Amino acid sequence: MAITAAMVKELRDSTGAGMMDAKKALTETDGDMEAAVDWLRTKGLAKAAKKSGRTAAEGLVVVAVEGGKGVAVEVNAETDFVAKNAEFQEMVASIGQAALGVADVEALKEAKVNGKTVADMVTDKIATIGENMSVRRMSTVEGETVVTYVHNAAAPSMGKIGVLVAMTGADEAFGRQVAMHIAAVNPAALNEDALDPAVVEKEKQIQMDIARESGKPEAVIEKMIIGRMKKYMAEVTLLSQQFVVNPDLTVGAAAKEAGVEITGFVRLEVGEGIEKVVEDFAAEVAKTAQG
């Protein structure tokens, strides 16, 4: 029986197996879908499907730089134990290198490492390690100089927080200080122009509502808002923030003194925005023991 791409996709979707494994299973069973599922199960290749519903909020962020381009990729797993696993870390490192050659996370999943797509490589690791995993996010920056920093490093170039700083000038030591600042303070944008206008408008409206509670005239409130929004910008935009290394200067002023211009940055933190399911340790161990 001819094995079609649609049949392979159906089997992959139902089992979580890799593309080549799914094709082989269908070939071995002459296209019988149920028999192919059983074949994958006997080979231990259908485990990924059982794991796919679990929350993967741990993991690592890997950073890599090549030729003025920097990438940061978040690869998730269910537990911190796996993040410390050498096999998982080796996979994450290879994903980081693959990311240098693509534009976004969807392209990254289809990129090939040693003849296998990143998506299939992750699926295989789910089956062998026994936890749900995903390549969740990828961000890039480009510049004359790109500096990296990882916080809570688990291995070279990977940790719980990954930061990239793009700048003109070659003072990498200063760039690293800025990257550490970004890791600690988590600015929302480089400057006011880079902020989402909707976010700015929402904050302005909130401050106006607060000010109106005081009962002051609208003319006075408008002047109050100017000051409050200026303070807000100083808190959330990188170049206007007080530099953690020298609080007497803003990051922008410190960059000027160092003879560099910061042109962009990326900050990825493992698990940002993922709602974690809280379990007691005994329940977690019991769940792991059950597979």
Backbone hydrogen bonds in HBPLUS format (Angstrom, degrees):
<---DONOR---> <-ACCEPTOR-->    atom                        ^
c    i                          cat <-CA-CA->   ^        H-A-AA   ^      H-
h    n   atom  resd res      DA  || num        DHA   H-A  angle D-A-AA Bond
n    s   type  num  typ     dist DA aas  dist angle  dist       angle   num
A0008-VAL N   A0004-THR O   3.14 MM   4  6.49 157.4  2.19 147.7 153.7     1
A0009-LYS N   A0005-ALA O   2.91 MM   4  6.14 159.5  1.96 149.2 154.7     2
A0010-GLU N   A0006-ALA O   2.95 MM   4  6.14 158.9  2.00 145.4 151.0     3
A0011-LEU N   A0007-MET O   3.05 MM   4  6.28 160.3  2.09 148.4 153.1     4
A0012-ARG N   A0008-VAL O   2.90 MM   4  6.13 156.6  1.96 149.2 156.4     5
A0013-ASP N   A0009-LYS O   2.86 MM   4  6.05 164.3  1.88 155.0 158.8     6
A0014-SER N   A0010-GLU O   3.09 MM   4  6.25 149.2  2.18 142.3 150.2     7
A0015-THR N   A0011-LEU O   3.03 MM   4  6.05 137.1  2.22 144.0 153.9     8
A0016-GLY N   A0012-ARG O   2.68 MM   4  5.06 151.3  1.76 143.4 149.6     9
A0049-ALA N   A0015-THR O   3.06 MM  34  4.83 123.2  2.39 147.4 132.8    10
A0022-ALA N   A0018-GLY O   2.87 MM   4  6.06 158.2  1.91 153.3 159.5    11
A0023-LYS N   A0019-MET O   2.96 MM   4  6.21 159.8  2.00 150.5 156.1    12
A0024-LYS N   A0020-MET O   2.92 MM   4  6.08 157.4  1.98 143.6 150.0    13
A0025-ALA N   A0021-ASP O   2.90 MM   4  6.10 156.6  1.95 147.6 154.1    14
A0026-LEU N   A0022-ALA O   3.05 MM   4  6.30 159.3  2.10 149.0 153.7    15
A0027-THR N   A0023-LYS O   2.94 MM   4  6.16 152.0  2.02 144.9 153.3    16
A0028-GLU N   A0024-LYS O   2.82 MM   4  6.02 160.5  1.86 152.5 157.6    17
A0029-THR N   A0025-ALA O   3.10 MM   4  6.23 135.4  2.31 138.2 149.2    18
A0031-GLY N   A0026-LEU O   2.72 MM   5  4.58 162.6  1.74 144.6 146.2    19
A0030-ASP N   A0027-THR O   3.32 MM   3  5.12 168.5  2.33 102.4 104.4    20
A0032-ASP N   A0029-THR O   3.19 MM   3  5.54 161.9  2.22 112.3 117.8    21
A0036-ALA N   A0032-ASP O   2.81 MM   4  5.98 145.3  1.93 149.8 161.1    22
A0037-VAL N   A0033-MET O   2.99 MM   4  6.31 150.7  2.07 148.9 155.9    23
A0038-ASP N   A0034-GLU O   3.10 MM   4  6.42 160.8  2.14 148.0 152.7    24
A0039-TRP N   A0035-ALA O   2.83 MM   4  6.08 150.3  1.92 143.6 152.5    25
A0040-LEU N   A0036-ALA O   2.95 MM   4  6.21 157.9  1.99 148.7 153.6    26
A0041-ARG N   A0037-VAL O   2.96 MM   4  6.22 155.2  2.02 148.3 155.6    27
A0042-THR N   A0038-ASP O   2.95 MM   4  6.22 155.6  2.01 150.1 155.7    28
A0043-LYS N   A0039-TRP O   3.18 MM   4  6.42 137.1  2.37 138.7 149.9    29
A0043-LYS N   A0040-LEU O   3.14 MM   3  5.11 128.5  2.42  93.6 107.4    30
A0045-LEU N   A0040-LEU O   2.83 MM   5  5.00 160.7  1.87 155.3 150.2    31
A0044-GLY N   A0041-ARG O   3.01 MM   3  4.96 156.3  2.07 100.9 108.2    32
A0050-LYS N   A0047-LYS O   3.00 MM   3  5.57 131.6  2.24 114.4 125.8    33
A0051-LYS N   A0048-ALA O   3.07 MM   3  5.20 136.5  2.27  99.9 112.2    34
A0052-SER N   A0048-ALA O   3.20 MM   4  6.26 127.8  2.49 146.4 159.4    35
A0054-ARG N   A0051-LYS O   3.02 MM   3  5.75 166.0  2.04 126.5 131.1    36
A0058-GLU N   A0077-ALA O   2.90 MM  19  5.15 150.3  1.99 168.1 163.6    37
A0077-ALA N   A0058-GLU O   2.98 MM  19  5.15 150.6  2.07 105.4 112.9    38
A0060-LEU N   A0075-VAL O   2.99 MM  15  5.58 157.7  2.04 158.2 161.1    39
A0075-VAL N   A0060-LEU O   2.91 MM  15  5.58 171.9  1.92 175.8 175.5    40
A0061-VAL N   A0159-GLY O   2.78 MM  98  5.46 159.8  1.82 158.3 165.3    41
A0159-GLY N   A0061-VAL O   2.98 MM  98  5.46 150.4  2.07 146.7 152.1    42
A0062-VAL N   A0073-VAL O   2.90 MM  11  5.37 155.9  1.95 153.1 156.6    43
A0073-VAL N   A0062-VAL O   2.92 MM  11  5.37 157.8  1.97 152.2 159.6    44
A0063-VAL N   A0157-SER O   2.94 MM  94  5.52 158.0  1.99 159.9 165.6    45
A0064-ALA N   A0071-VAL O   3.01 MM   7  5.42 150.8  2.10 148.6 153.6    46
A0071-VAL N   A0064-ALA O   2.84 MM   7  5.42 160.6  1.88 159.9 165.7    47
A0066-GLU N   A0069-LYS O   2.86 MM   3  5.38 158.4  1.91 154.4 161.8    48
A0069-LYS N   A0066-GLU O   3.06 MM   3  5.38 156.1  2.12 113.3 120.9    49
A0143-GLY N   A0068-GLY O   2.96 MM  75  5.32 153.7  2.03 146.4 154.8    50
A0070-GLY N   A0141-VAL O   2.85 MM  71  5.29 169.8  1.86 161.1 162.1    51
A0141-VAL N   A0070-GLY O   3.00 MM  71  5.29 150.6  2.09 142.5 148.2    52
A0072-ALA N   A0139-SER O   2.92 MM  67  5.39 148.7  2.02 157.1 162.8    53
A0139-SER N   A0072-ALA O   2.92 MM  67  5.39 155.6  1.98 152.2 160.1    54
A0074-GLU N   A0137-ARG O   2.97 MM  63  5.24 160.4  2.01 138.0 143.9    55
A0136-ARG N   A0074-GLU O   2.95 MM  62  5.67 137.6  2.13 151.2 163.7    56
A0076-ASN N   A0134-SER O   2.74 MM  58  5.18 155.7  1.79 161.0 162.7    57
A0134-SER N   A0076-ASN O   3.10 MM  58  5.18 146.6  2.22 127.7 132.4    58
A0084-LYS N   A0081-PHE O   3.18 MM   3  5.38 141.0  2.34  99.5 110.1    59
A0085-ASN N   A0082-VAL O   2.89 MM   3  4.85 158.1  1.94 105.4 112.5    60
A0089-GLN N   A0085-ASN O   2.96 MM   4  6.24 164.1  1.98 156.8 161.7    61
A0090-GLU N   A0086-ALA O   2.92 MM   4  6.06 150.6  2.00 143.8 151.1    62
A0091-MET N   A0087-GLU O   3.20 MM   4  6.44 153.5  2.28 140.0 146.5    63
A0092-VAL N   A0088-PHE O   2.94 MM   4  6.26 160.7  1.97 153.5 158.9    64
A0093-ALA N   A0089-GLN O   2.92 MM   4  6.12 158.1  1.97 148.7 154.1    65
A0094-SER N   A0090-GLU O   3.18 MM   4  6.41 155.8  2.24 143.3 149.0    66
A0095-ILE N   A0091-MET O   2.97 MM   4  6.28 147.6  2.08 148.4 158.2    67
A0096-GLY N   A0092-VAL O   2.96 MM   4  6.25 152.8  2.04 149.4 156.3    68
A0097-GLN N   A0093-ALA O   3.20 MM   4  6.54 152.8  2.28 145.2 151.3    69
A0098-ALA N   A0094-SER O   3.03 MM   4  6.24 155.4  2.09 142.9 149.8    70
A0099-ALA N   A0095-ILE O   2.96 MM   4  6.14 142.8  2.10 145.3 155.0    71
A0100-LEU N   A0097-GLN O   3.24 MM   3  5.59 148.6  2.34 105.5 113.6    72
A0101-GLY N   A0098-ALA O   3.16 MM   3  5.86 160.5  2.20 117.1 122.4    73
A0102-VAL N   A0099-ALA O   3.27 MM   3  5.41 174.7  2.28 111.8 112.9    74
A0108-LEU N   A0104-ASP O   2.98 MM   4  6.23 147.2  2.09 144.7 155.1    75
A0109-LYS N   A0105-VAL O   3.05 MM   4  6.31 149.8  2.14 144.5 150.3    76
A0110-GLU N   A0107-ALA O   3.13 MM   3  5.26 133.8  2.36  98.0 110.4    77
A0111-ALA N   A0107-ALA O   3.00 MM   4  6.20 115.6  2.43 137.5 154.7    78
A0111-ALA N   A0108-LEU O   3.02 MM   3  4.93 145.8  2.14  98.0 108.6    79
A0119-ALA N   A0109-LYS O   2.91 MM  10  4.83 154.6  1.97 145.3 137.2    80
A0118-VAL N   A0111-ALA O   2.84 MM   7  5.88 137.2  2.02 164.2 178.0    81
A0113-VAL N   A0116-LYS O   2.73 MM   3  5.33 166.6  1.75 152.3 151.4    82
A0116-LYS N   A0113-VAL O   3.14 MM   3  5.33 162.2  2.17 109.5 115.1    83
A0121-MET N   A0117-THR O   2.88 MM   4  6.14 153.6  1.95 150.5 159.0    84
A0122-VAL N   A0118-VAL O   2.92 MM   4  6.16 156.3  1.97 152.5 157.5    85
A0123-THR N   A0119-ALA O   3.05 MM   4  6.30 158.2  2.10 143.5 149.8    86
A0124-ASP N   A0120-ASP O   2.92 MM   4  6.15 155.9  1.98 148.0 153.9    87
A0125-LYS N   A0121-MET O   3.08 MM   4  6.37 150.1  2.17 141.3 149.2    88
A0126-ILE N   A0122-VAL O   2.92 MM   4  6.24 147.0  2.03 149.9 159.5    89
A0127-ALA N   A0123-THR O   3.17 MM   4  6.49 153.2  2.25 145.2 151.4    90
A0128-THR N   A0124-ASP O   3.01 MM   4  6.33 152.2  2.09 145.6 153.4    91
A0129-ILE N   A0125-LYS O   2.74 MM   4  5.61 165.7  1.76 149.6 154.5    92
A0130-GLY N   A0126-ILE O   2.88 MM   4  5.22 141.9  2.03 124.2 136.1    93
A0145-THR N   A0167-MET O   2.90 MM  22  5.34 141.5  2.05 159.7 170.2    94
A0167-MET N   A0145-THR O   2.88 MM  22  5.34 154.7  1.95 156.1 162.5    95
A0147-VAL N   A0165-VAL O   2.86 MM  18  5.17 161.0  1.90 147.9 151.8    96
A0165-VAL N   A0147-VAL O   2.86 MM  18  5.17 152.2  1.93 149.8 156.8    97
A0149-TYR N   A0163-VAL O   3.00 MM  14  5.17 140.6  2.16 146.0 146.8    98
A0163-VAL N   A0149-TYR O   2.80 MM  14  5.17 154.7  1.86 162.1 167.7    99
A0151-HIS N   A0161-ILE O   2.84 MM  10  5.04 157.7  1.89 143.2 150.9   100
A0160-LYS N   A0151-HIS O   3.00 MM   9  5.93 129.5  2.26 157.7 172.2   101
A0161-ILE N   A0151-HIS O   3.43 MM  10  5.04 158.8  2.48 132.8 133.4   102
A0154-ALA N   A0158-MET O   2.94 MM   4  6.10 153.8  2.01 139.8 147.7   103
A0158-MET N   A0155-ALA O   3.12 MM   3  5.55 156.3  2.18 143.0 137.5   104
A0270-VAL N   A0160-LYS O   2.90 MM 110  5.41 167.8  1.91 163.4 166.9   105
A0162-GLY N   A0268-LEU O   2.86 MM 106  5.34 162.9  1.88 158.0 163.4   106
A0268-LEU N   A0162-GLY O   2.95 MM 106  5.34 165.5  1.97 157.4 162.0   107
A0164-LEU N   A0266-VAL O   2.95 MM 102  5.05 156.0  2.01 140.5 145.6   108
A0266-VAL N   A0164-LEU O   2.95 MM 102  5.05 150.3  2.04 140.7 144.1   109
A0166-ALA N   A0264-GLY O   2.87 MM  98  5.02 170.7  1.87 139.7 142.7   110
A0263-THR N   A0166-ALA O   2.83 MM  97  5.50 156.6  1.89 135.1 142.2   111
A0168-THR N   A0261-GLU O   2.90 MM  93  5.23 152.4  1.98 144.4 152.4   112
A0261-GLU N   A0168-THR O   3.33 MM  93  5.23 153.2  2.41 127.7 134.3   113
A0172-GLU N   A0170-ALA O   2.89 MM   2  5.68 123.9  2.21 113.3  96.7   114
A0175-GLY N   A0171-ASP O   3.04 MM   4  6.37 159.7  2.08 147.6 154.1   115
A0176-ARG N   A0172-GLU O   2.84 MM   4  6.05 148.6  1.94 145.4 152.7   116
A0177-GLN N   A0173-ALA O   3.18 MM   4  6.48 148.6  2.28 138.1 146.1   117
A0177-GLN N   A0174-PHE O   3.00 MM   3  5.03 116.1  2.43  95.4 111.4   118
A0178-VAL N   A0174-PHE O   2.98 MM   4  6.37 154.2  2.05 153.0 160.1   119
A0179-ALA N   A0175-GLY O   2.89 MM   4  6.17 153.3  1.97 144.7 152.6   120
A0180-MET N   A0176-ARG O   2.90 MM   4  6.18 152.8  1.97 148.1 154.7   121
A0181-HIS N   A0177-GLN O   2.96 MM   4  6.24 150.7  2.05 142.9 151.3   122
A0182-ILE N   A0178-VAL O   2.88 MM   4  6.21 158.2  1.93 152.6 157.9   123
A0183-ALA N   A0179-ALA O   2.96 MM   4  6.24 155.1  2.02 145.9 152.6   124
A0184-ALA N   A0180-MET O   3.04 MM   4  6.28 152.1  2.12 145.0 151.8   125
A0185-VAL N   A0181-HIS O   2.82 MM   4  5.92 168.2  1.83 162.6 165.6   126
A0186-ASN N   A0182-ILE O   2.89 MM   4  5.07 151.0  1.97 131.4 139.8   127
A0188-ALA N   A0236-VAL O   2.74 MM  48  5.29 142.8  1.88 141.1 153.6   128
A0238-LEU N   A0189-ALA O   2.86 MM  49  6.24 162.8  1.89 161.5 163.7   129
A0239-LEU N   A0190-LEU O   3.13 MM  49  6.14 177.9  2.13 162.9 162.5   130
A0194-ALA N   A0191-ASN O   3.08 MM   3  5.42 136.3  2.28 105.0 116.8   131
A0195-LEU N   A0192-GLU O   3.19 MM   3  5.37 157.0  2.24 105.2 112.2   132
A0199-VAL N   A0196-ASP O   2.94 MM   3  5.30 126.7  2.23 109.0 122.6   133
A0200-VAL N   A0196-ASP O   3.12 MM   4  6.51 157.2  2.18 154.2 161.1   134
A0201-GLU N   A0197-PRO O   2.91 MM   4  6.09 163.9  1.94 150.4 154.6   135
A0202-LYS N   A0198-ALA O   2.99 MM   4  6.09 153.1  2.06 139.1 146.4   136
A0203-GLU N   A0199-VAL O   3.03 MM   4  6.25 159.6  2.08 147.2 152.2   137
A0204-LYS N   A0200-VAL O   2.92 MM   4  6.17 157.4  1.98 150.1 156.8   138
A0205-GLN N   A0201-GLU O   2.95 MM   4  6.15 155.2  2.01 146.4 152.6   139
A0206-ILE N   A0202-LYS O   3.01 MM   4  6.27 156.3  2.06 147.2 153.6   140
A0207-GLN N   A0203-GLU O   2.96 MM   4  6.23 163.7  1.99 152.1 156.1   141
A0208-MET N   A0204-LYS O   2.92 MM   4  6.16 149.2  2.02 144.6 153.4   142
A0209-ASP N   A0205-GLN O   2.94 MM   4  6.19 157.7  1.99 149.4 154.9   143
A0210-ILE N   A0206-ILE O   2.99 MM   4  6.27 155.2  2.05 149.5 156.4   144
A0211-ALA N   A0207-GLN O   2.93 MM   4  6.10 159.8  1.98 144.5 150.1   145
A0212-ARG N   A0208-MET O   2.91 MM   4  6.09 152.2  1.99 148.5 155.6   146
A0213-GLU N   A0210-ILE O   3.15 MM   3  5.36 137.1  2.35  99.9 111.6   147
A0214-SER N   A0211-ALA O   3.00 MM   3  5.55 154.4  2.07 111.2 119.0   148
A0215-GLY N   A0212-ARG O   2.99 MM   3  5.40 155.9  2.05 109.7 117.1   149
A0220-VAL N   A0217-PRO O   3.06 MM   3  5.39 122.8  2.40 104.2 117.7   150
A0221-ILE N   A0217-PRO O   2.95 MM   4  6.27 157.4  2.00 151.7 159.1   151
A0222-GLU N   A0218-GLU O   2.89 MM   4  6.12 156.7  1.94 153.6 158.1   152
A0224-MET N   A0220-VAL O   2.98 MM   4  6.31 150.8  2.07 147.1 156.1   153
A0225-ILE N   A0221-ILE O   2.86 MM   4  6.14 152.9  1.94 153.7 160.9   154
A0226-ILE N   A0222-GLU O   3.26 MM   4  6.53 150.0  2.36 140.7 147.2   155
A0228-ARG N   A0224-MET O   2.95 MM   4  6.24 159.7  1.99 151.6 158.1   156
A0229-MET N   A0225-ILE O   2.83 MM   4  5.91 160.3  1.86 154.7 158.7   157
A0230-LYS N   A0226-ILE O   3.10 MM   4  6.21 146.8  2.21 138.7 147.7   158
A0231-LYS N   A0227-GLY O   3.06 MM   4  6.32 152.9  2.14 144.1 151.0   159
A0232-TYR N   A0228-ARG O   2.92 MM   4  6.17 150.1  2.01 140.4 149.2   160
A0233-MET N   A0229-MET O   2.92 MM   4  6.14 160.0  1.96 146.9 150.9   161
A0234-ALA N   A0230-LYS O   3.12 MM   4  6.36 151.0  2.21 140.7 148.3   162
A0235-GLU N   A0231-LYS O   3.10 MM   4  6.36 128.9  2.38 138.0 151.3   163
A0235-GLU N   A0232-TYR O   3.02 MM   3  5.10 135.1  2.23  97.5 110.5   164
A0236-VAL N   A0232-TYR O   3.06 MM   4  6.34 147.4  2.17 152.9 161.3   165
A0237-THR N   A0233-MET O   3.04 MM   4  5.65 152.4  2.12 148.3 150.7   166
A0240-SER N   A0237-THR O   3.11 MM   3  5.59 138.9  2.29 111.9 123.2   167
A0241-GLN N   A0238-LEU O   3.13 MM   3  5.33 154.9  2.20 108.2 115.8   168
A0252-GLY N   A0239-LEU O   2.95 MM  13  4.31 152.6  2.02 125.0 122.3   169
A0251-VAL N   A0241-GLN O   2.88 MM  10  5.92 139.3  2.05 160.6 172.9   170
A0243-PHE N   A0249-LEU O   2.88 MM   6  5.92 174.4  1.88 157.4 158.7   171
A0246-ASN N   A0243-PHE O   3.01 MM   3  5.23 127.5  2.29 103.7 117.4   172
A0249-LEU N   A0246-ASN O   2.94 MM   3  5.90 171.8  1.95 133.5 136.0   173
A0254-ALA N   A0250-THR O   2.92 MM   4  6.16 158.5  1.97 151.4 157.6   174
A0255-ALA N   A0251-VAL O   2.90 MM   4  6.10 151.8  1.98 146.9 154.5   175
A0256-LYS N   A0252-GLY O   3.09 MM   4  6.34 152.7  2.16 142.6 149.6   176
A0257-GLU N   A0253-ALA O   3.02 MM   4  6.33 155.0  2.09 146.2 152.6   177
A0258-ALA N   A0254-ALA O   2.99 MM   4  6.22 143.0  2.13 140.5 150.8   178
A0259-GLY N   A0255-ALA O   2.99 MM   4  6.19 111.5  2.48 136.0 152.8   179
A0260-VAL N   A0255-ALA O   2.99 MM   5  5.32 172.3  1.99 152.1 150.7   180
A0259-GLY N   A0256-LYS O   3.10 MM   3  5.04 150.3  2.19  97.2 106.4   181
A0272-GLU N   A0269-GLU O   3.26 MM   3  5.82 164.2  2.29 138.8 136.2   182
A0274-ILE N   A0271-GLY O   3.06 MM   3  5.37 167.4  2.07 132.9 133.1   183
A0284-GLU N   A0280-ASP O   3.06 MM   4  6.38 152.2  2.14 150.3 158.9   184
A0285-VAL N   A0281-PHE O   2.92 MM   4  6.22 160.2  1.95 156.7 161.0   185
A0286-ALA N   A0282-ALA O   2.97 MM   4  6.17 161.4  2.01 147.6 153.0   186
A0287-LYS N   A0283-ALA O   2.90 MM   4  6.04 153.0  1.97 143.5 151.0   187
A0288-THR N   A0284-GLU O   2.94 MM   4  6.18 154.7  2.00 146.9 153.5   188
A0289-ALA N   A0285-VAL O   2.90 MM   4  6.15 157.0  1.96 149.6 155.9   189
A0290-GLN N   A0286-ALA O   3.13 MM   4  6.34 137.2  2.32 138.4 148.9   190
A0291-GLY N   A0288-THR O   3.01 MM   3  5.25 151.3  2.10 104.8 114.0   191
